[in-house]
C-alpha cells in the first residue's frame, strides 16, 4: 500500500448518497480532509456542484489547471469538490 492509499478514506454507497443529496454516479473519496470526485459519463459541472451543495465556480477555483471552462470536464477526471 502506498502513502496515497494509506491517506484515502473510501466512502460506502450510503455515505456517498448522503453527501451528494441523491444517487451519485461517479466515485467520491476523502483524502487529508478534502473531498474528491471521479467524473462519470453524463456528469456536468453544475450537477456535481448541486450534489455537493457548492457552486461551479467554487469547484473551478479548486481545480484551476483541469477546469478551464464551465463545460470543460471529462469522464474519468478526478477533481476536488470540497
Protein Blocks (a to p, Z undefined) as FASTA:
>chain_A
ZZklmmpccddfklmmmmnopacfbdcddeehiacddddehiafklmmmmnopafklmmm
mmmmlmmbfklccehiacdfZZ
